[in-house]
């Protein structure tokens, strides 16, 4: 079994006495797409911030390839992981392509890198995210969904072995949301470690190799979609009756809001 790339041990995070994440253990390995789900305020984005090194834990340890994330130099960390956050707005009038080109900045110290390589990688990333048609548009003038796709292109252009994606399908139409998740799967199958925060339980079921369910800052379930997406557990965590049935044409559960009449 492949050793995990991302490991959190008893990680906690507190702000002004409020505990946002409490004693969480987490792992993610190369070739694996791990989806973190949970209701609002569960601690999903906070955990992603801790795993990526954007936040420093109050207690516990997070390692990336065996090294403590908290002590890593930002320039070195940028070569190891790329992050898509929920807040990607930019007031400076960069074009969409310039935003994607920012993903190549960590590679500026690589003597084997070249401008031609950067431009090729940027173009490929924009092709994969269907954003080339507005490459010259100012980022701030794009719709929220278009901005998300450009920001994902930046993440892909960074070419890091670990990807952290916080709600990458938010504000996307059904077609683009599906293609973005398929791209996340493709990145995992290429050997990258991919950790995604999602609200869409069915997208998690379809695309996740493993699902981590959080509530109140703790992990309440961690396993396959069949192990985690159980009607009684989801109904309790979300405070809403849920019904879980077999997906009609995929090998995963299908989550429905409401109680079965059967």
C-alpha positions in Angstrom: 0.0 0.0 0.0 1.3 3.5 -0.9 2.4 5.6 2.0 0.1 8.5 2.6 1.3 11.9 1.4 -0.8 14.0 3.7 -1.1 13.0 7.4 -2.7 14.8 10.3 -2.3 13.5 13.8 -4.6 14.7 16.6 -5.0 18.1 14.9 -7.0 20.8 16.6 -7.6 24.5 15.8 -9.1 27.1 18.1 -9.9 30.7 17.6 -10.7 33.0 20.6 -11.7 30.0 22.7 -13.9 28.4 19.9 -12.8 25.0 18.8 -13.2 24.7 15.0 -11.4 21.4 14.6 -10.8 18.9 17.4 -8.3 16.0 17.6 -8.7 15.0 13.9 -6.7 12.2 12.3 -6.5 12.3 8.6 -4.5 10.7 5.7 -4.5 10.9 1.9 -2.3 8.9 -0.4 -1.0 9.3 -4.0 -3.6 8.2 -6.6 -6.4 8.8 -4.1 -9.3 11.3 -4.2 -10.5 12.0 -0.7 -13.7 14.0 -0.3 -14.5 15.9 2.9 -18.3 16.4 3.5 -20.4 17.8 6.3 -22.9 20.5 7.2 -22.2 24.2 7.4 -19.8 24.9 10.2 -18.5 21.3 10.4 -14.9 22.4 10.1 -14.3 21.2 6.5 -12.6 24.3 5.2 -10.6 24.8 8.4 -9.3 21.2 8.2 -8.3 21.8 4.5 -6.5 25.0 5.6 -4.6 23.0 8.3 -3.7 20.2 5.8 -2.4 22.6 3.2 -0.4 24.7 5.7 -2.5 27.8 5.3 -3.4 27.5 9.0 -1.2 26.4 11.8 -2.7 23.9 14.3 -3.3 24.8 17.9 -2.4 21.2 18.7 -1.2 18.2 16.8 0.9 17.8 13.6 0.3 17.9 9.8 3.0 16.4 7.6 3.4 16.5 3.8 5.7 13.8 2.5 6.9 13.3 6.0 7.8 17.0 6.6 6.0 19.2 9.1 3.9 21.6 7.0 4.0 24.4 9.7 7.8 24.7 9.4 8.1 24.5 5.6 9.2 27.5 3.7 6.4 29.0 1.5 8.5 28.6 -1.7 9.1 24.9 -1.0 5.5 24.3 0.0 4.3 25.8 -3.2 6.1 23.1 -5.1 4.5 20.4 -3.0 0.9 21.4 -3.0 -1.6 23.7 -4.8 -4.8 25.1 -3.3 -8.1 26.3 -4.6 -9.9 28.3 -1.9 -13.4 29.7 -1.7 -12.1 33.2 -1.8 -10.3 33.8 -5.1 -11.5 37.3 -5.9 -8.9 39.7 -7.3 -9.4 43.5 -7.6 -6.2 44.0 -9.6 -7.1 43.9 -13.3 -5.3 40.7 -14.2 -6.5 38.8 -17.3 -7.7 35.2 -16.9 -4.5 33.9 -18.5 -2.3 36.0 -16.2 -4.1 34.5 -13.2 -3.3 31.0 -14.6 0.3 32.0 -15.2 0.6 32.7 -11.5 0.5 28.9 -11.0 3.9 28.7 -12.7 5.6 31.1 -10.3 6.9 28.4 -7.9 8.9 26.9 -10.8 10.9 30.1 -11.5 13.9 28.6 -9.7 14.0 25.4 -11.7 16.9 25.7 -14.2 15.2 23.2 -16.5 12.1 25.3 -16.7 11.6 27.7 -19.6 9.1 30.3 -20.8 7.9 27.9 -23.5 7.2 25.2 -21.0 5.3 27.6 -18.8 3.1 28.7 -21.7 2.5 25.2 -22.8 1.4 24.1 -19.3 -0.8 27.2 -18.9 -2.5 26.6 -22.3 -3.1 22.9 -21.4 -4.6 23.8 -18.0 -7.0 26.3 -19.6 -8.0 23.7 -22.1 -8.8 21.2 -19.4 -10.9 23.7 -17.6 -12.6 25.1 -20.7 -11.3 28.7 -20.0 -9.3 29.5 -23.1 -12.1 31.4 -24.7 -11.8 34.2 -22.1 -8.1 34.2 -21.6 -7.9 37.9 -22.4 -10.9 38.9 -20.2 -10.2 40.7 -16.9 -10.6 38.1 -14.1 -12.9 40.4 -12.1 -15.4 40.7 -15.0 -16.0 36.9 -15.2 -18.9 35.2 -13.5 -18.3 33.4 -10.3 -18.4 30.0 -12.1 -15.9 31.2 -14.7 -13.6 32.6 -12.0 -13.7 29.2 -10.3 -12.7 27.4 -13.5 -9.8 29.9 -14.1 -8.6 29.5 -10.5 -8.7 25.7 -11.0 -6.6 26.1 -14.1 -4.1 28.0 -12.0 -4.0 25.1 -9.6 -3.4 22.6 -12.4 -0.7 24.8 -13.9 1.1 24.7 -10.6 1.8 21.0 -11.3 2.1 20.1 -7.6 1.8 16.5 -6.5 -0.9 17.4 -3.9 -4.1 19.3 -4.7 -6.4 20.8 -2.1 -9.8 21.9 -3.6 -12.3 23.8 -1.5 -15.8 23.5 -3.0 -14.6 23.5 -6.6 -18.1 23.0 -8.1 -19.7 26.0 -6.3 -21.5 28.3 -8.7 -20.9 25.9 -11.7 -23.6 24.6 -14.0 -24.2 20.9 -14.0 -22.0 20.2 -17.1 -19.0 22.1 -15.9 -19.3 20.8 -12.3 -19.2 17.2 -13.7 -16.2 18.0 -15.9 -14.4 19.6 -12.9 -14.9 16.5 -10.8 -13.8 14.3 -13.7 -10.7 16.4 -13.9 -10.1 15.9 -10.1 -10.4 12.2 -10.6 -8.0 12.3 -13.6 -5.4 14.1 -11.5 -5.7 11.4 -8.8 -5.4 8.6 -11.4 -2.3 10.3 -12.7 -0.7 9.7 -9.3 -1.5 13.0 -7.5 -3.0 13.2 -4.0 -6.3 15.1 -4.3 -8.4 16.3 -1.3 -11.7 18.0 -2.1 -14.3 19.7 0.1 -17.8 19.2 -1.3 -21.4 19.9 -0.2 -22.8 17.7 -3.0 -23.2 14.3 -1.4 -23.9 12.6 -4.7 -20.9 14.1 -6.3 -18.9 12.8 -3.4 -20.4 9.3 -3.8 -19.7 9.2 -7.5 -16.2 10.5 -7.5 -14.6 10.0 -4.1 -12.3 7.0 -3.4 -12.8 7.8 0.2 -15.3 10.0 2.1 -14.6 11.8 5.4 -17.7 13.1 7.1 -17.3 15.9 9.6 -19.6 17.4 12.2 -18.9 19.9 14.9 -15.2 20.0 14.1 -14.6 16.2 14.4 -14.6 13.3 12.0 -17.6 11.1 12.5 -17.0 8.7 9.6 -14.2 7.8 7.2 -14.5 5.2 4.6 -16.1 4.2 1.3 -19.2 5.8 0.0 -21.2 2.8 1.1 -19.7 2.9 4.6 -20.2 6.7 5.1 -23.3 7.6 3.2 -25.9 5.8 5.4 -29.4 7.2 5.8 -29.6 7.1 9.6 -26.1 8.8 10.0 -26.7 11.5 7.4 -30.2 12.2 8.7 -28.7 12.7 12.2 -25.8 14.8 11.1 -27.7 17.1 8.7 -30.9 17.3 10.7 -32.9 16.4 7.7 -34.5 13.1 6.7 -32.4 11.3 4.1 -33.0 8.2 2.1 -30.1 6.3 0.5 -30.7 3.9 -2.4 -28.5 2.2 -4.9 -27.5 4.4 -7.8 -29.3 3.2 -11.0 -26.2 3.1 -13.2 -23.2 3.6 -11.0 -21.6 1.5 -8.3 -22.3 3.9 -5.5 -25.1 5.1 -3.3 -27.6 7.7 -4.3 -28.6 10.2 -1.5 -32.1 11.6 -1.6 -33.5 14.3 0.7 -36.7 13.1 2.4 -38.0 9.8 3.8 -38.8 6.8 1.7 -42.5 5.9 1.4 -41.7 2.3 1.2 
